Amino acid sequence: MRQTPYQIRAMPLLLWALLLACVVPECILIGADQGWWGTNRWRPDSYAYGAFWAGLLKGWLPNYPFQPYVMFISYAFLHAGFWHLLVNMVVLMALGRHTIGRIGPWKFTLFYLLCILGGGIGFAEMTNTLQPMVGASGALFGLIAANLVWHVLDNQDESTPLYKALLRPVFALLIINLGSLLIASGQVAWETHLGGTITGLALAPLFRKP
């Protein structure tokens, strides 16, 4: 499909905006961690105000009004260090451009935010940790799930029931999630990944363009 001039301009601008929204905070925090500016309190303070804390849904007192609601989005723009940020941003740039080209920038923005929200809900419902959760990976798993569904739907054999056609991508997502959990020695918010994945699977048919 031939791209319009608007699409060519919009794709990099939107992705650069998302990239900067994640990279700038982490770079500031890395600098503070290294003593280049600020104090080493900046990272824990940023987590205290922007990370996802399941305890805030179980009676903890928030640091500011509406924090228990804001954290369902804000957590995705904070990260836990350079490598965490790098991996997520590489995936975002790789999948984001393709997804925007398929559904357009406005639908992509809505889809991305809904997957962030779904990742937060998954973490809230399934975690038993009191530790903060940060990172864009919930939304990224949503993008991966949606693109797998679209690939299946685009190439589906009419004689194969849809649920059977989707078994392979769903299994692949479970393997990816399990692999990331094992590689990180359990230090992965699999609940967020699963929440984002379920959101992406559920929304993909609604956002699909023929």
N, C-alpha and C positions, 0 to 999 in steps of 0.2 A: 504494500500500500504506500503510495506516495505521500510524503509528509508535507504539510502546509508550512509556510514561513512562520506562522504562529507557533506550531508545534516545535520547530527547530529552535526557536528562541526560548520557549517556555521550559523545555526539558532541562537544559543545563541550569537555568536560573532557579527552578524549583529544587533541584537536587543540591545545588550549591547552598541554597538557603538552609536546607535540612542538614547538610554537612557542617556548615558554620555553626548552626544551633547546637551541634554536638561537640565539634572540635574546639570551639572557643572556650567553653567552660572547662573542658578537660585540660587544655593547655594552660589555662590560668591556675588550675589546681596542681598540675605537675610542677609549674614554676614555684608555687607556694611550698609544695612538698620538698623541693630542692633548696629552698631558702633564697631564691632569686628575688622574690617580692613577697609581701604579705607575711602571713605566719602559717605554721603547720596546722593551725586550727581551721583553716579555710575548707579543707576537704571534709572533715567531720561535720563542720557547720553546714556545708552545702548539702550533705546527706540528711542532716537533721531537718532541713527545710524542704528539700526537693525529692528525696528518695521515697520509695514505697515502703511504708512501715505497716505491716499487718496489725500490729498492736493498736494503731489508731482506729481500727474498726472493732476493737474489743475493749474499749474503755479508756485507752490512753488519752491524756490531755494533749491537744494539738498545740503547736508553737504559734499558730496564727489562725484566724477564722478561715473555714473552708479547706484547711489543709487535707483532711481525709478525702476530699473530692479532687482537689488540685493534683494530689500525688498520683492519681490514676493516669495522668498525662505527663507530668513533670519528670517522673522517674526515667523516661525513655531518652531524655536529653542529658543525663549524667552517666558517667562511666567509671569503671574501677581501675583505671590505669591505661597506659599507652597501648598495650597489646589488645586489651578488651576493646578499646576504641578503634584501633586499626582494623581488626577483623570485621567488626560491625560496619565500618564505613566502606570497606572494600565490597562487602556484600550489598550494601545499600546502593552504591554507585553501579554495580553490575546489574542488579535486578531492577533498580529504580528506573533507569533510562528505558529499558525494554517495556516495563509496565506502564509508564507514562505514555510511551508511544502507542500502546494498545488501547488504554482507556481514557487518556487525556489528563491534563494536570489537575483539574478540579476534582474529578472523580478519584484520582490517585491520592490527593490530599485527604479526602474524606475516608477513603479505604485505609490509608496509613494510620490515621487517627483512631479509627474504629479497631484496628488490630492492636494498637497500643492499649486501648481501653480493654480489649479482650484479654491481652496478656496480663494486665493488672487484675482483672477479675479472676483469671485462672490462678494467679498467685494468691490472691486473697482467699479463695475458696479451698485451696489444696495445701497451702504451706503450713508447717508447724514451727517455723523458725521465728525468732524475734529479731533477726538481723535485717538490715535494710536491703532492698533490691533496687538495682539500677541497670540501665542499658537498653538499647534499642532492639535487642534480639527478639522480643515478643512480636514486634511489628514485622521484623524481617522474616520470621517463621511464617507469618501470615502471608507475606509476599511470595515466599517459596511455595506455600500450599496453593495459593491462587494460581500461580503460573503452571504448576503441575496439573491442576484441574483443567485449566484452559487448554493445555496441550492434549490432555485426554479427550476433551470434548471436541476439539478441532479435528482429531484423528480417529474418532470413535467409529468402530464398525457397527452399523445399525443392527446387526444380528446379536451383538453383545449387550446385555443389560448394563445400564449405567453403573449400578452398584458394583458389578464385577469389574468394570473398566477402571473404577476408582480405587479398587483394592491395592493395586501395585503402588500408586503414588502415596497412599496413606501409609502403607507398610514402609516405604522409603523414608517418609518423614519420621516415623517412629525410630527407625534405625539411625537416622541423622541425630535425633535428639538423644538417643541412648549413647551414641558415639561421642557426642560432645560432653555428656555427663561423665563417661569413663575417662576421656582425655583430661578433663579438668579435675579429676579425682573427687567428684561429687560437688565441687564448688560451682555449680551451675543451677540457675533458677529454672529447673525443668518445668515447673508449674507455669511459669510465664511463657515458655516456649510452647507448651501444650495449649494454653489459652489462646495464644496468637495463631497457632495452627488451626484450631477448631474454628476460630473466627474467620480465618482466610478461606477454609473449606466451605463454610456456610455462606459467605458473601460472594465467593467467586462467580457462581452462576448469575447472580443479580448484577454484577458489574461487567459481565462478559459482553463484548461486542462481537457480532458475527464476523 
